[in-house]
Amino acid sequence: MAKSSAVSFLILILIVFLSAKKMVPMAEAQKACSMILIPDSCNLPICRGRCFRMLRGFGACIPYDETSFQCICVYSC
């Protein structure tokens, strides 16, 4: 009797696990690309606006030497 209950319990756990696995959709990975939009200067609001308008991405100012910044756009490829 105890053996039958243990087998039934394991089958129930297996069914629940497989059902839950089917209900969770698989997320597709999106590849991120980047592009230099303004190579010699960066105004953050302009950079972000241009990046969003052109590529629907996120613009950021990153340093490329000790005193200057570039506008980089990161977007979904």
Contacts in CASP RR format, 6 or more apart in sequence:
PFRMAT RR
TARGET T0000
AUTHOR 0000-0000-0000
METHOD contacts of the structure
MODEL  1
MAKSSAVSFLILILIVFLSAKKMVPMAEAQKACSMILIPDSCNLPICRGR
CFRMLRGFGACIPYDETSFQCICVYSC
30 76 0 8 1.000
30 77 0 8 1.000
31 76 0 8 1.000
31 77 0 8 1.000
32 74 0 8 1.000
32 75 0 8 1.000
32 76 0 8 1.000
32 77 0 8 1.000
33 74 0 8 1.000
33 75 0 8 1.000
33 76 0 8 1.000
33 77 0 8 1.000
34 72 0 8 1.000
34 73 0 8 1.000
34 74 0 8 1.000
34 75 0 8 1.000
35 55 0 8 1.000
35 72 0 8 1.000
35 73 0 8 1.000
35 75 0 8 1.000
36 70 0 8 1.000
36 71 0 8 1.000
36 72 0 8 1.000
36 73 0 8 1.000
37 47 0 8 1.000
37 50 0 8 1.000
37 51 0 8 1.000
37 54 0 8 1.000
37 59 0 8 1.000
37 71 0 8 1.000
37 72 0 8 1.000
37 73 0 8 1.000
38 46 0 8 1.000
38 47 0 8 1.000
38 50 0 8 1.000
38 70 0 8 1.000
38 71 0 8 1.000
39 64 0 8 1.000
39 70 0 8 1.000
39 71 0 8 1.000
40 68 0 8 1.000
40 70 0 8 1.000
41 68 0 8 1.000
41 69 0 8 1.000
41 70 0 8 1.000
41 71 0 8 1.000
42 61 0 8 1.000
42 62 0 8 1.000
42 69 0 8 1.000
42 70 0 8 1.000
42 71 0 8 1.000
43 61 0 8 1.000
43 71 0 8 1.000
44 60 0 8 1.000
44 61 0 8 1.000
46 71 0 8 1.000
47 59 0 8 1.000
47 60 0 8 1.000
47 61 0 8 1.000
47 71 0 8 1.000
47 72 0 8 1.000
47 73 0 8 1.000
48 58 0 8 1.000
48 59 0 8 1.000
48 60 0 8 1.000
49 59 0 8 1.000
50 59 0 8 1.000
50 71 0 8 1.000
50 73 0 8 1.000
51 57 0 8 1.000
51 58 0 8 1.000
51 59 0 8 1.000
51 71 0 8 1.000
51 73 0 8 1.000
51 74 0 8 1.000
51 75 0 8 1.000
52 58 0 8 1.000
52 59 0 8 1.000
54 73 0 8 1.000
55 73 0 8 1.000
55 75 0 8 1.000
56 75 0 8 1.000
56 76 0 8 1.000
57 73 0 8 1.000
57 74 0 8 1.000
57 75 0 8 1.000
57 76 0 8 1.000
58 73 0 8 1.000
58 74 0 8 1.000
58 75 0 8 1.000
59 71 0 8 1.000
59 72 0 8 1.000
59 73 0 8 1.000
59 74 0 8 1.000
60 71 0 8 1.000
60 72 0 8 1.000
60 74 0 8 1.000
61 69 0 8 1.000
61 70 0 8 1.000
61 71 0 8 1.000
61 72 0 8 1.000
62 69 0 8 1.000
62 70 0 8 1.000
62 72 0 8 1.000
63 69 0 8 1.000
63 70 0 8 1.000
64 70 0 8 1.000
END
